[in-house]
């Protein structure tokens, strides 16, 4: 019985049909395609979760960056106020 490794190609279907006959060859190939489809769906779910986590982390970094910028601006204003106070 032929064993398909990796993605199904047209030559795999032809080989299955020639070795197993039309009905059994098509069934074997379809079963492999369905297994492959399930695997791809699972990988897509995992990648979607990973992407969502990455987006969450980027949002946190943007928020932290905004807070840092606010603090820097506040320090600059305070220093400018001190400099103006010293001059006057």
Phi and psi in degrees as a GROMACS rama.xvg file:
@    title "Ramachandran Plot"
@    xaxis  label "Phi"
@    yaxis  label "Psi"
@TYPE xy
-69.5202  143.884  UNK-2
-117.576  123.864  UNK-3
-88.3018  128.813  UNK-4
-114.388  130.304  UNK-5
82.7882  -166.411  UNK-6
-65.2511  147.778  UNK-7
-76.4964  134.002  UNK-8
-120.251  165.584  UNK-9
-58.4833  -37.3044  UNK-10
-64.5452  -30.8009  UNK-11
-64.3815  -43.4611  UNK-12
-61.8801  -46.1266  UNK-13
-61.0652  -41.9615  UNK-14
-64.9765  -42.4127  UNK-15
-62.9371  -42.1172  UNK-16
-64.1444  -43.5429  UNK-17
-68.7604  -33.9569  UNK-18
-86.3547  -33.5632  UNK-19
-111.201  -9.32782  UNK-20
93.3467  164.15  UNK-21
-60.2688  -57.8529  UNK-22
-62.1361  -51.6522  UNK-23
-66.3172  -38.3873  UNK-24
-63.1645  -42.5519  UNK-25
-67.3005  -42.3336  UNK-26
-61.1818  -47.4239  UNK-27
-59.083  -43.9406  UNK-28
-66.214  -42.8668  UNK-29
-63.0884  -40.3219  UNK-30
-60.7094  -42.8892  UNK-31
-64.2583  -41.8055  UNK-32
-62.1693  -40.294  UNK-33
-65.9906  -41.6176  UNK-34
-61.1191  -41.609  UNK-35
-63.5452  -40.7735  UNK-36
-61.779  -44.7775  UNK-37
-61.1102  -43.3602  UNK-38
-62.9428  -43.2453  UNK-39
-63.7659  -41.0137  UNK-40
-61.7479  -41.4286  UNK-41
-63.5433  -43.8834  UNK-42
-62.6644  -39.1653  UNK-43
-64.0174  -40.8237  UNK-44
-61.2037  -45.98  UNK-45
-62.6872  -42.7766  UNK-46
-66.9125  -35.9515  UNK-47
-63.9347  -43.5666  UNK-48
-61.2264  -45.3502  UNK-49
-62.1118  -42.737  UNK-50
-62.5392  -42.7277  UNK-51
-61.3975  -41.1925  UNK-52
-65.1896  -40.0696  UNK-53
-63.0074  -42.5419  UNK-54
-62.2644  -42.7698  UNK-55
-58.6993  -43.1661  UNK-56
-65.8098  -40.0678  UNK-57
-64.8988  -40.8391  UNK-58
-60.7815  -40.7223  UNK-59
-62.0354  -43.6238  UNK-60
-64.8152  -39.0677  UNK-61
-63.8802  -42.9586  UNK-62
-62.0345  -45.8179  UNK-63
-62.9892  -42.4463  UNK-64
-60.7831  -40.1426  UNK-65
-64.681  -41.1279  UNK-66
-64.9739  -40.6035  UNK-67
-63.3423  -43.4763  UNK-68
-62.4357  -40.5508  UNK-69
-60.9362  -44.4667  UNK-70
-63.5354  -42.0215  UNK-71
-62.5402  -44.7798  UNK-72
-61.0702  -40.6587  UNK-73
-64.5608  -43.7971  UNK-74
-61.5481  -42.3291  UNK-75
-61.2087  -43.5132  UNK-76
-62.9541  -41.5927  UNK-77
-64.4166  -41.4443  UNK-78
-66.9042  -39.7097  UNK-79
-64.2791  -38.943  UNK-80
-63.9183  -40.5429  UNK-81
-65.1485  -42.2593  UNK-82
-63.6528  -41.7361  UNK-83
-67.9402  -35.3539  UNK-84
-67.312  -36.6936  UNK-85
-70.9513  -35.7073  UNK-86
-74.4991  -33.2367  UNK-87
